[in-house]
């Protein structure tokens, strides 16, 4: 991958909720911080839960993850604190 290009991670995921039910996503994309060439599954699971503002999350499974060069689609902003 070339230096200076923005990167995104493309992945499928499955999320189980501790109070029942679940959520699946296919081909989901998240922007990576500049300088990151990869992200581990635990960090990616944290990002998706935070980005979607999910509560009562049980297990998160990351499937078919790959990093691509692609411009970011939104500005990087701090997520609001949930109380």
Biopython code that builds the backbone (N, CA, C, O; Angstrom):
import numpy as np
from Bio.PDB.StructureBuilder import StructureBuilder

atoms = [
    (1, "UNK", "N", (0.837, -1.181, 0.000)),
    (1, "UNK", "CA", (0.000, 0.000, 0.000)),
    (1, "UNK", "C", (0.878, 1.238, 0.000)),
    (1, "UNK", "O", (1.940, 1.254, 0.623)),
    (2, "UNK", "N", (0.447, 2.247, -0.681)),
    (2, "UNK", "CA", (1.225, 3.461, -0.800)),
    (2, "UNK", "C", (1.070, 4.338, 0.421)),
    (2, "UNK", "O", (-0.001, 4.405, 1.024)),
    (3, "UNK", "N", (2.162, 5.018, 0.784)),
    (3, "UNK", "CA", (2.100, 5.951, 1.910)),
    (3, "UNK", "C", (1.251, 7.151, 1.510)),
    (3, "UNK", "O", (1.272, 7.561, 0.349)),
    (4, "UNK", "N", (0.518, 7.708, 2.439)),
    (4, "UNK", "CA", (-0.272, 8.903, 2.198)),
    (4, "UNK", "C", (-1.709, 8.645, 1.784)),
    (4, "UNK", "O", (-2.544, 9.545, 1.879)),
    (5, "UNK", "N", (-2.014, 7.459, 1.335)),
    (5, "UNK", "CA", (-3.395, 7.167, 0.966)),
    (5, "UNK", "C", (-4.194, 6.779, 2.199)),
    (5, "UNK", "O", (-3.660, 6.204, 3.147)),
    (6, "UNK", "N", (-5.464, 7.099, 2.171)),
    (6, "UNK", "CA", (-6.325, 6.741, 3.300)),
    (6, "UNK", "C", (-6.714, 5.273, 3.184)),
    (6, "UNK", "O", (-6.827, 4.719, 2.091)),
    (7, "UNK", "N", (-6.913, 4.670, 4.337)),
    (7, "UNK", "CA", (-7.225, 3.240, 4.384)),
    (7, "UNK", "C", (-8.548, 3.014, 5.110)),
    (7, "UNK", "O", (-8.926, 3.747, 6.025)),
    (8, "UNK", "N", (-9.225, 1.975, 4.664)),
    (8, "UNK", "CA", (-10.466, 1.560, 5.303)),
    (8, "UNK", "C", (-10.386, 0.052, 5.497)),
    (8, "UNK", "O", (-9.685, -0.644, 4.763)),
    (9, "UNK", "N", (-11.100, -0.435, 6.479)),
    (9, "UNK", "CA", (-11.172, -1.875, 6.692)),
    (9, "UNK", "C", (-12.563, -2.325, 6.260)),
    (9, "UNK", "O", (-13.570, -1.721, 6.631)),
    (10, "UNK", "N", (-12.600, -3.389, 5.475)),
    (10, "UNK", "CA", (-13.850, -3.975, 4.978)),
    (10, "UNK", "C", (-13.988, -5.330, 5.651)),
    (10, "UNK", "O", (-13.056, -6.134, 5.634)),
    (11, "UNK", "N", (-15.155, -5.587, 6.248)),
    (11, "UNK", "CA", (-15.305, -6.832, 7.001)),
    (11, "UNK", "C", (-16.771, -7.209, 7.148)),
    (11, "UNK", "O", (-17.673, -6.394, 6.958)),
    (12, "UNK", "N", (-16.970, -8.459, 7.489)),
    (12, "UNK", "CA", (-18.283, -8.960, 7.886)),
    (12, "UNK", "C", (-18.240, -9.137, 9.396)),
    (12, "UNK", "O", (-17.173, -9.364, 9.967)),
    (13, "UNK", "N", (-19.393, -9.035, 10.043)),
    (13, "UNK", "CA", (-19.412, -9.215, 11.495)),
    (13, "UNK", "C", (-20.723, -9.837, 11.950)),
    (13, "UNK", "O", (-21.742, -9.781, 11.261)),
    (14, "UNK", "N", (-20.660, -10.425, 13.123)),
    (14, "UNK", "CA", (-21.849, -10.942, 13.816)),
    (14, "UNK", "C", (-21.737, -10.469, 15.263)),
    (14, "UNK", "O", (-20.686, -10.605, 15.889)),
    (15, "UNK", "N", (-22.819, -9.917, 15.782)),
    (15, "UNK", "CA", (-22.855, -9.430, 17.157)),
    (15, "UNK", "C", (-24.016, -10.103, 17.871)),
    (15, "UNK", "O", (-25.146, -10.092, 17.383)),
    (16, "UNK", "N", (-23.731, -10.690, 19.032)),
    (16, "UNK", "CA", (-24.778, -11.249, 19.897)),
    (16, "UNK", "C", (-25.007, -10.273, 21.041)),
    (16, "UNK", "O", (-24.055, -9.715, 21.588)),
    (17, "UNK", "N", (-26.257, -10.070, 21.400)),
    (17, "UNK", "CA", (-26.591, -9.200, 22.519)),
    (17, "UNK", "C", (-26.849, -10.027, 23.767)),
    (17, "UNK", "O", (-27.408, -11.122, 23.695)),
    (18, "UNK", "N", (-26.442, -9.501, 24.901)),
    (18, "UNK", "CA", (-26.574, -10.234, 26.164)),
    (18, "UNK", "C", (-28.030, -10.401, 26.583)),
    (18, "UNK", "O", (-28.336, -11.276, 27.393)),
    (19, "UNK", "N", (-28.929, -9.585, 26.055)),
    (19, "UNK", "CA", (-30.348, -9.712, 26.384)),
    (19, "UNK", "C", (-31.136, -10.416, 25.277)),
    (19, "UNK", "O", (-32.365, -10.355, 25.246)),
    (20, "UNK", "N", (-30.409, -11.091, 24.359)),
    (20, "UNK", "CA", (-31.048, -11.837, 23.277)),
    (20, "UNK", "C", (-30.937, -11.108, 21.951)),
    (20, "UNK", "O", (-30.780, -9.888, 21.906)),
    (21, "UNK", "N", (-31.019, -11.862, 20.892)),
    (21, "UNK", "CA", (-30.965, -11.282, 19.555)),
    (21, "UNK", "C", (-29.547, -11.075, 19.070)),
    (21, "UNK", "O", (-28.582, -11.394, 19.764)),
    (22, "UNK", "N", (-29.436, -10.538, 17.870)),
    (22, "UNK", "CA", (-28.133, -10.318, 17.284)),
    (22, "UNK", "C", (-28.216, -9.399, 16.085)),
    (22, "UNK", "O", (-29.295, -8.970, 15.676)),
    (23, "UNK", "N", (-27.057, -9.111, 15.537)),
    (23, "UNK", "CA", (-26.936, -8.205, 14.400)),
    (23, "UNK", "C", (-25.822, -8.733, 13.512)),
    (23, "UNK", "O", (-24.794, -9.200, 14.004)),
    (24, "UNK", "N", (-26.029, -8.658, 12.189)),
    (24, "UNK", "CA", (-25.015, -9.092, 11.237)),
    (24, "UNK", "C", (-24.765, -7.968, 10.245)),
    (24, "UNK", "O", (-25.658, -7.178, 9.942)),
    (25, "UNK", "N", (-23.548, -7.909, 9.748)),
    (25, "UNK", "CA", (-23.208, -6.954, 8.700)),
    (25, "UNK", "C", (-22.274, -7.606, 7.699)),
    (25, "UNK", "O", (-21.387, -8.372, 8.076)),
    (26, "UNK", "N", (-22.471, -7.305, 6.425)),
    (26, "UNK", "CA", (-21.616, -7.835, 5.379)),
    (26, "UNK", "C", (-21.047, -6.666, 4.580)),
    (26, "UNK", "O", (-21.763, -5.735, 4.212)),
    (27, "UNK", "N", (-19.746, -6.738, 4.321)),
    (27, "UNK", "CA", (-19.099, -5.697, 3.532)),
    (27, "UNK", "C", (-19.083, -4.344, 4.225)),
    (27, "UNK", "O", (-19.035, -3.307, 3.564)),
    (28, "UNK", "N", (-19.123, -4.345, 5.558)),
    (28, "UNK", "CA", (-19.124, -3.111, 6.343)),
    (28, "UNK", "C", (-17.765, -2.457, 6.227)),
    (28, "UNK", "O", (-16.749, -3.151, 6.217)),
    (29, "UNK", "N", (-17.719, -1.132, 6.139)),
    (29, "UNK", "CA", (-16.459, -0.405, 5.992)),
    (29, "UNK", "C", (-16.322, 0.626, 7.101)),
    (29, "UNK", "O", (-17.266, 1.339, 7.441)),
    (30, "UNK", "N", (-15.120, 0.683, 7.651)),
    (30, "UNK", "CA", (-14.784, 1.706, 8.646)),
    (30, "UNK", "C", (-13.459, 2.332, 8.259)),
    (30, "UNK", "O", (-12.547, 1.643, 7.803)),
    (31, "UNK", "N", (-13.356, 3.646, 8.443)),
    (31, "UNK", "CA", (-12.101, 4.345, 8.205)),
    (31, "UNK", "C", (-11.072, 3.937, 9.246)),
    (31, "UNK", "O", (-11.404, 3.754, 10.417)),
    (32, "UNK", "N", (-9.826, 3.796, 8.820)),
    (32, "UNK", "CA", (-8.715, 3.544, 9.742)),
    (32, "UNK", "C", (-8.003, 4.863, 10.016)),
    (32, "UNK", "O", (-7.937, 5.729, 9.144)),
    (33, "UNK", "N", (-7.475, 5.015, 11.220)),
    (33, "UNK", "CA", (-6.681, 6.185, 11.550)),
    (33, "UNK", "C", (-5.476, 6.240, 10.635)),
    (33, "UNK", "O", (-4.968, 5.211, 10.191)),
    (34, "UNK", "N", (-5.021, 7.462, 10.356)),
    (34, "UNK", "CA", (-3.832, 7.596, 9.509)),
    (34, "UNK", "C", (-2.657, 6.884, 10.165)),
    (34, "UNK", "O", (-2.490, 6.936, 11.384)),
    (35, "UNK", "N", (-1.868, 6.240, 9.372)),
    (35, "UNK", "CA", (-0.718, 5.506, 9.883)),
    (35, "UNK", "C", (-1.017, 4.048, 10.166)),
    (35, "UNK", "O", (-0.092, 3.236, 10.194)),
    (36, "UNK", "N", (-2.285, 3.681, 10.380)),
    (36, "UNK", "CA", (-2.638, 2.285, 10.625)),
    (36, "UNK", "C", (-2.649, 1.532, 9.294)),
    (36, "UNK", "O", (-3.304, 1.954, 8.340)),
    (37, "UNK", "N", (-1.930, 0.435, 9.238)),
    (37, "UNK", "CA", (-1.973, -0.392, 8.028)),
    (37, "UNK", "C", (-2.827, -1.634, 8.265)),
    (37, "UNK", "O", (-3.139, -2.369, 7.329)),
    (38, "UNK", "N", (-3.205, -1.863, 9.528)),
    (38, "UNK", "CA", (-4.025, -3.011, 9.886)),
    (38, "UNK", "C", (-4.665, -2.733, 11.240)),
    (38, "UNK", "O", (-4.277, -1.796, 11.939)),
    (39, "UNK", "N", (-5.629, -3.537, 11.598)),
    (39, "UNK", "CA", (-6.298, -3.423, 12.889)),
    (39, "UNK", "C", (-6.642, -4.840, 13.332)),
    (39, "UNK", "O", (-7.115, -5.642, 12.527)),
    (40, "UNK", "N", (-6.409, -5.155, 14.605)),
    (40, "UNK", "CA", (-6.719, -6.517, 15.053)),
    (40, "UNK", "C", (-8.217, -6.653, 15.320)),
    (40, "UNK", "O", (-8.935, -5.659, 15.427)),
    (41, "UNK", "N", (-8.673, -7.895, 15.423)),
    (41, "UNK", "CA", (-10.105, -8.167, 15.556)),
    (41, "UNK", "C", (-10.711, -7.568, 16.827)),
    (41, "UNK", "O", (-11.844, -7.086, 16.802)),
    (42, "UNK", "N", (-9.968, -7.593, 17.934)),
    (42, "UNK", "CA", (-10.493, -7.033, 19.188)),
    (42, "UNK", "C", (-10.708, -5.526, 19.064)),
    (42, "UNK", "O", (-11.736, -5.009, 19.499)),
    (43, "UNK", "N", (-9.750, -4.827, 18.477)),
    (43, "UNK", "CA", (-9.882, -3.382, 18.299)),
    (43, "UNK", "C", (-11.005, -3.063, 17.308)),
    (43, "UNK", "O", (-11.750, -2.102, 17.498)),
    (44, "UNK", "N", (-11.122, -3.867, 16.260)),
    (44, "UNK", "CA", (-12.182, -3.663, 15.282)),
    (44, "UNK", "C", (-13.557, -3.895, 15.906)),
    (44, "UNK", "O", (-14.500, -3.156, 15.623)),
    (45, "UNK", "N", (-13.672, -4.916, 16.751)),
    (45, "UNK", "CA", (-14.935, -5.171, 17.456)),
    (45, "UNK", "C", (-15.309, -3.977, 18.327)),
    (45, "UNK", "O", (-16.471, -3.572, 18.356)),
    (46, "UNK", "N", (-14.336, -3.411, 19.035)),
    (46, "UNK", "CA", (-14.596, -2.213, 19.854)),
    (46, "UNK", "C", (-15.068, -1.065, 18.990)),
    (46, "UNK", "O", (-16.010, -0.359, 19.351)),
    (47, "UNK", "N", (-14.417, -0.869, 17.841)),
    (47, "UNK", "CA", (-14.782, 0.233, 16.938)),
    (47, "UNK", "C", (-16.207, 0.101, 16.431)),
    (47, "UNK", "O", (-16.948, 1.084, 16.417)),
    (48, "UNK", "N", (-16.605, -1.095, 16.013)),
    (48, "UNK", "CA", (-17.952, -1.260, 15.458)),
    (48, "UNK", "C", (-19.014, -1.066, 16.528)),
    (48, "UNK", "O", (-20.056, -0.468, 16.260)),
    (49, "UNK", "N", (-18.768, -1.559, 17.732)),
    (49, "UNK", "CA", (-19.728, -1.381, 18.826)),
    (49, "UNK", "C", (-19.863, 0.102, 19.170)),
    (49, "UNK", "O", (-20.972, 0.602, 19.360)),
    (50, "UNK", "N", (-18.730, 0.802, 19.249)),
    (50, "UNK", "CA", (-18.753, 2.237, 19.569)),
    (50, "UNK", "C", (-19.390, 3.035, 18.433)),
    (50, "UNK", "O", (-20.214, 3.917, 18.677)),
    (51, "UNK", "N", (-19.005, 2.722, 17.180)),
    (51, "UNK", "CA", (-19.499, 3.473, 16.038)),
    (51, "UNK", "C", (-21.012, 3.346, 15.878)),
    (51, "UNK", "O", (-21.685, 4.306, 15.503)),
    (52, "UNK", "N", (-21.543, 2.150, 16.167)),
    (52, "UNK", "CA", (-22.987, 1.931, 16.066)),
    (52, "UNK", "C", (-23.723, 2.258, 17.363)),
    (52, "UNK", "O", (-24.949, 2.172, 17.427)),
    (53, "UNK", "N", (-22.964, 2.633, 18.399)),
    (53, "UNK", "CA", (-23.520, 2.995, 19.709)),
    (53, "UNK", "C", (-24.396, 1.885, 20.282)),
    (53, "UNK", "O", (-25.512, 2.125, 20.742)),
    (54, "UNK", "N", (-23.864, 0.670, 20.241)),
    (54, "UNK", "CA", (-24.610, -0.490, 20.715)),
    (54, "UNK", "C", (-24.453, -0.673, 22.217)),
    (54, "UNK", "O", (-23.401, -0.370, 22.780)),
    (55, "UNK", "N", (-25.480, -1.158, 22.848)),
    (55, "UNK", "CA", (-25.474, -1.453, 24.278)),
    (55, "UNK", "C", (-25.770, -2.934, 24.471)),
    (55, "UNK", "O", (-26.311, -3.587, 23.579)),
    (56, "UNK", "N", (-25.416, -3.456, 25.631)),
    (56, "UNK", "CA", (-25.693, -4.834, 26.016)),
    (56, "UNK", "C", (-25.140, -5.835, 25.002)),
    (56, "UNK", "O", (-25.797, -6.815, 24.649)),
    (57, "UNK", "N", (-23.921, -5.567, 24.546)),
    (57, "UNK", "CA", (-23.265, -6.429, 23.567)),
    (57, "UNK", "C", (-22.621, -7.610, 24.281)),
    (57, "UNK", "O", (-21.912, -7.442, 25.273)),
    (58, "UNK", "N", (-22.876, -8.793, 23.767)),
    (58, "UNK", "CA", (-22.236, -10.009, 24.270)),
    (58, "UNK", "C", (-20.988, -10.282, 23.455)),
    (58, "UNK", "O", (-19.959, -9.636, 23.656)),
    (59, "UNK", "N", (-21.069, -11.226, 22.542)),
    (59, "UNK", "CA", (-19.913, -11.605, 21.723)),
    (59, "UNK", "C", (-19.939, -10.883, 20.380)),
    (59, "UNK", "O", (-21.001, -10.669, 19.796)),
    (60, "UNK", "N", (-18.750, -10.513, 19.901)),
    (60, "UNK", "CA", (-18.587, -9.923, 18.569)),
    (60, "UNK", "C", (-17.620, -10.808, 17.786)),
    (60, "UNK", "O", (-16.515, -11.095, 18.246)),
    (61, "UNK", "N", (-18.047, -11.234, 16.602)),
    (61, "UNK", "CA", (-17.196, -12.036, 15.734)),
    (61, "UNK", "C", (-16.907, -11.232, 14.464)),
    (61, "UNK", "O", (-17.823, -10.747, 13.801)),
    (62, "UNK", "N", (-15.617, -11.100, 14.137)),
    (62, "UNK", "CA", (-15.191, -10.406, 12.926)),
    (62, "UNK", "C", (-14.817, -11.464, 11.898)),
    (62, "UNK", "O", (-14.051, -12.382, 12.188)),
    (63, "UNK", "N", (-15.365, -11.327, 10.695)),
    (63, "UNK", "CA", (-15.159, -12.308, 9.634)),
    (63, "UNK", "C", (-14.650, -11.613, 8.367)),
    (63, "UNK", "O", (-15.025, -10.474, 8.089)),
    (64, "UNK", "N", (-13.815, -12.286, 7.617)),
    (64, "UNK", "CA", (-13.359, -11.827, 6.290)),
    (64, "UNK", "C", (-12.892, -10.377, 6.275)),
    (64, "UNK", "O", (-13.374, -9.578, 5.472)),
    (65, "UNK", "N", (-11.970, -10.038, 7.145)),
    (65, "UNK", "CA", (-11.452, -8.670, 7.260)),
    (65, "UNK", "C", (-10.345, -8.440, 6.246)),
    (65, "UNK", "O", (-9.483, -9.295, 6.046)),
    (66, "UNK", "N", (-10.378, -7.266, 5.601)),
    (66, "UNK", "CA", (-9.262, -6.862, 4.742)),
    (66, "UNK", "C", (-9.161, -5.337, 4.735)),
    (66, "UNK", "O", (-10.162, -4.634, 4.871)),
    (67, "UNK", "N", (-7.956, -4.851, 4.576)),
    (67, "UNK", "CA", (-7.700, -3.414, 4.546)),
    (67, "UNK", "C", (-7.535, -2.997, 3.092)),
    (67, "UNK", "O", (-6.832, -3.652, 2.323)),
    (68, "UNK", "N", (-8.191, -1.900, 2.723)),
    (68, "UNK", "CA", (-8.121, -1.392, 1.357)),
    (68, "UNK", "C", (-7.701, 0.068, 1.379)),
    (68, "UNK", "O", (-7.859, 0.753, 2.389)),
    (69, "UNK", "N", (-7.163, 0.541, 0.258)),
    (69, "UNK", "CA", (-6.885, 1.960, 0.091)),
    (69, "UNK", "C", (-8.115, 2.581, -0.537)),
    (69, "UNK", "O", (-8.534, 2.209, -1.633)),
    (70, "UNK", "N", (-8.683, 3.534, 0.180)),
    (70, "UNK", "CA", (-9.899, 4.194, -0.290)),
    (70, "UNK", "C", (-10.052, 5.471, 0.526)),
    (70, "UNK", "O", (-9.758, 5.472, 1.721)),
    (71, "UNK", "N", (-10.503, 6.548, -0.089)),
    (71, "UNK", "CA", (-10.688, 7.784, 0.678)),
    (71, "UNK", "C", (-11.712, 7.599, 1.797)),
    (71, "UNK", "O", (-12.700, 6.882, 1.639)),
    (72, "UNK", "N", (-11.458, 8.250, 2.916)),
    (72, "UNK", "CA", (-12.416, 8.224, 4.024)),
    (72, "UNK", "C", (-13.708, 8.904, 3.596)),
    (72, "UNK", "O", (-13.693, 9.827, 2.781)),
    (73, "UNK", "N", (-14.811, 8.448, 4.144)),
    (73, "UNK", "CA", (-16.122, 8.956, 3.755)),
    (73, "UNK", "C", (-16.681, 10.011, 4.702)),
    (73, "UNK", "O", (-17.672, 10.670, 4.389)),
    (74, "UNK", "N", (-16.047, 10.171, 5.854)),
    (74, "UNK", "CA", (-16.524, 11.191, 6.795)),
    (74, "UNK", "C", (-15.345, 11.708, 7.593)),
    (74, "UNK", "O", (-14.280, 11.094, 7.650)),
    (75, "UNK", "N", (-15.572, 12.848, 8.200)),
    (75, "UNK", "CA", (-14.533, 13.414, 9.052)),
    (75, "UNK", "C", (-14.401, 12.577, 10.296)),
    (75, "UNK", "O", (-15.380, 12.011, 10.783)),
    (76, "UNK", "N", (-13.191, 12.496, 10.813)),
    (76, "UNK", "CA", (-12.961, 11.789, 12.074)),
    (76, "UNK", "C", (-13.343, 12.735, 13.202)),
    (76, "UNK", "O", (-12.759, 13.809, 13.351)),
    (77, "UNK", "N", (-14.332, 12.325, 13.996)),
    (77, "UNK", "CA", (-14.763, 13.108, 15.154)),
    (77, "UNK", "C", (-14.857, 12.178, 16.343)),
    (77, "UNK", "O", (-15.043, 10.970, 16.203)),
    (78, "UNK", "N", (-14.726, 12.759, 17.494)),
    (78, "UNK", "CA", (-14.848, 11.960, 18.725)),
    (78, "UNK", "C", (-16.296, 11.542, 18.892)),
    (78, "UNK", "O", (-17.205, 12.351, 18.707)),
    (79, "UNK", "N", (-16.510, 10.303, 19.235)),
    (79, "UNK", "CA", (-17.865, 9.818, 19.495)),
    (79, "UNK", "C", (-18.366, 10.438, 20.785)),
    (79, "UNK", "O", (-17.592, 10.583, 21.731)),
    (80, "UNK", "N", (-19.625, 10.803, 20.851)),
    (80, "UNK", "CA", (-20.146, 11.379, 22.096)),
    (80, "UNK", "C", (-20.111, 10.347, 23.218)),
    (80, "UNK", "O", (-20.275, 9.148, 22.992)),
    (81, "UNK", "N", (-19.899, 10.835, 24.400)),
    (81, "UNK", "CA", (-19.878, 9.963, 25.582)),
    (81, "UNK", "C", (-21.293, 9.501, 25.890)),
    (81, "UNK", "O", (-22.214, 10.314, 25.966)),
    (82, "UNK", "N", (-21.464, 8.216, 26.064)),
    (82, "UNK", "CA", (-22.777, 7.678, 26.443)),
    (82, "UNK", "C", (-22.814, 7.518, 27.958)),
    (82, "UNK", "O", (-21.855, 7.042, 28.566)),
    (83, "UNK", "N", (-23.910, 7.912, 28.550)),
    (83, "UNK", "CA", (-24.010, 7.766, 30.008)),
    (83, "UNK", "C", (-25.116, 6.835, 30.395)),
    (83, "UNK", "O", (-25.337, 6.600, 31.583)),
]
sb = StructureBuilder()
sb.init_structure("model")
sb.init_model(0)
sb.init_chain("A")
sb.init_seg("    ")
for serial, (resi, resn, name, xyz) in enumerate(atoms, 1):
    if name == "N":
        sb.init_residue(resn, " ", resi, " ")
    sb.init_atom(name, np.array(xyz, "f"), 0.0, 1.0, " ", f" {name:<3s}", serial, name[0])
structure = sb.get_structure()
